[in-house]
Amino acid sequence: MNRLVSRSALLSATRCFSRTSEVSGKQTCLIETHKKHGGKLVEFAGYDMPTQYADLSIKESTIHTRKHVSLFDVSHMLQTHITGKDRVAFIESLTTADVQGLQENSGTLSVFTNDKGGIKDDLIIMKTDKDFLFLVTNAGCIDKDLPYLLENAAAWRSKGKDVKIETLDNRGLVAVQGPEMAKVLQEGTEIDLSKLTFMKTIVGTVFGIEGCRVTRCGYTGEDGVEISVDPTKAEQLVERLLASQAGKVKLAGLGARDALRLEAGLCLYGSDIDENTTPIEAGLAFVVAKRRRETLDFPGAEKIVKQLKEKSWPKRRVGLIAPAGRCPRSHLPLIDPLDKCALGFVTSGCPSPTLGKNIAIAYVDKSHSKEGTKFIVDFGAKQAPVEVVKMPFVPTNYYTGKK
Amino acid sequence: MNLSIRLLHLHVLSSKFSIHLPEMSFLSRLIPAATARTAVRFASSGRYYTKKHEWITVDKSVGTVGITDFATEQLGDVVFIELPEAGAEIEKGESTGAVESVKAASDIYAPVSGKVLEKNTKLEDEPGIINKSPLEKGWLYKVEIKSVDQLKELLSEEQYNTFKEEEEAAH
């Protein structure tokens, strides 16, 4: 059981996890809520975060989220306002998004790219109807994202431009995810959730708490929102949601969050995407906005657009599925069943609680990335067959308002 | 606590070293002769541990191997267990299978060398048994122990508990 106690493998799909017997890192505004509800705390991206709570196992919590609704504390993520009249041009200079083309109070997933076309981080950009953009970036990337934003903003200002970065330190962020979300939340807010479609954002009062920013998005594949809330009111928000009679609401931790995002085929930064992966290789071409493919004015644009136009990406992110058995997990090599050539490697994987099969995300040579391609995953002493399938593994249920 | 006394007693009986003798006399003062014999028999079903969170109980030369409750708590719901086949020769310290949960995968290492007599096939159909009963119904396999001397290299319950606490504190 050696790998069990090794820091990096305890939760192999989420590399930054390490176990803590006592709290030791930074804490979010919901730390007391986690303790009160029996959260098993681990250190994640420098924060003491729950992997799961006393009442449900990770498997049960994953299935609960798909059937009902779960609350996730994601306050460890960095929330930032970008102000100033040049804010749109500024954020476009660093990302692949068409923020100019976004309607007010709507947003997009995007990526910060580097000069090689690799991904510095993934982020959500919301264009509000006020005088700022609202950004949510990964907790694990705070140390590089924040200086990057600050330095670039300073450089812009030195050229006479108007842009300012304001981080919302310690502000709460609660993800409410699952098919019963709207029923549960609608009871406590005057915001018309039927009009708040996927990737729209609005500020309103939720369960008596003023100034909540509610954004229809998430990281589970289910319908859901993320609520940015005053840190002193975050616990009240969570407790009011938990007490709802309109749906079955439970707290969920990082363990379920990781299984859910994998089932939805969503990337974990640092595992499935990084500085050496372009958005095209990652199968995220949709984040490179049409207009930006023409203007070519973001870092690494030429390489990224060349890959797109010439279909010349050398490797590709794919989904893998395998029957129950040993599960393909991060770093394991993938081998051609015939000539035994190594053709790629797994970047994250877990037994899917919803499907009862093993699922994984991997990078393989472009020539072997077609649906139906078979590989052998090499565990060392053992091998097991896997097959390339389309992602998401579990159908997503985003609320687009169409249906 | 009781268990560690019993294990100590077993060591006394299986060891020629006189260093254990004071312990024995300490025990024999506490336990009447007849009970002491029961304790000896009982001691042979005491549990030994590895630093990799496996346990083994021993009846004569047959060992029953499993993983600890600490290990199963860390793993969470086990969804798959790979076991060694009956007849397989295993070497102490070698990987003899694996446990998979949603959260993590872990190898299972052999606490002693020997020949696998039987595997717990119930675990293959219902791996969750190992979470419910890691020390009893969730046993993994039975092994014909090659050398009982190898047991001396394993940890007693008390030593294992101390080790486990140190591990937790270190993380």
Interface residues (C-beta under 8 A of the other chain):
Chain A: M1 N2 R3 L4 V5 R7 A9 L10 L11 S12 A13 S18 R19 T20 S21 T51 Q52 S57 I58 K59 E60 T62 G255 A259 A324 G325 R326 C327 R329 C350 P351 P353 F379 A381 K382
Chain B: T50 K52 H53 E54 I67 A71 Q74 L75 G76 D77 V79 F80 E82 S95 A98 V99 E100 S101 V102 K103 A104 A105 S106 D107 I108 Y109 E167 E168 A169 H171
